[in-house]
């Protein structure tokens, strides 16, 4: 307390160097060997911000165990890690597919008095889904709710994304409605009515209602619509995906390139070439640049049944900067 009061006074007086020296003296008195070891060179760890940066660098370099040891040791020098730093390391373990290490660290941080936040839970849920531990992912969600942590959209997005990849779009849609019900001011009756529309197969009406709610509360986010649109494509329900695209377009909302790619592929595989071309023309109008492989695949299919359409598209693609396969151009 005394050191803190002195340093506060020195900082307010603009004597930062003296304040810094006083900090050194305090740390040296508490843990000299550790302090000097951590404060050498350009990799000084003198505060929580520097610690977070150091942990991020170590995780990117794959030095997860070293980062874990650093967090364990650095607390002795008076530099306490915050929840953001813990989340960085948990994310590092998850990316390295070491989910058991992430879960162990998750327990350790709680034992040390740190409360996981929504980012912590979202990271673990995503990591568990990546290795196929779906049941454990939902247990983490239950743990989150049980301990009074309000799920952010990041948590719901992770759950929705993985459910869609497993072709469980209806469950992903229900989860999003659950998220909306937790938002202040949203009426459960209106949301329940939208869910009933979805269950009856009235996809266009359900998503139109969602958009109207978003604009009423001035809280629009494209991510949930994108996740569900792509989810329908993954579930081979391209009609429903196209309906979402149509509703978003009517509301003058730009659909992202990833959604367009999934639609083009899904429509092409279902023989709906006119619709696929319309989506591709949409990307040209919006200035999106898709992978050449996607475009050439579409042109290859068109050259078999709609050769004139393929020929008409080539000049527009060239002007948009696409480099087309020379052999393909010769054949068309």
Secondary structure, DSSP 8 states (H G I E B T S, - for coil): -HHHHHHHHHHHTT-HHHHHHHHHHHHHHHHHHHHHHHTSTT----SHHHHHHHHHHHHHTT-HHHHHHHHHHHGGGT----HHHHHHHHHHHHHTT-HHHHHHHHHHHHHTT----HHHHHHHHHHHHHTT-HHHHHHHHHHHHHTT----HHHHHHHHHHHHHTT-HHHHHHHHHHHHHTSTT--HHHHHHHHHHHHTT-HHHHHHHHHHHHHHTT---SHHHHHHHHHHHHTT-HHHHHHHHHHHHHTT----HHHHHHHHHHHHHTT-HHHHHHHHHHHHHHT----HHHHHHHHHHHHHH-HHHHHHHHHHHHHTT----HHHHHH-
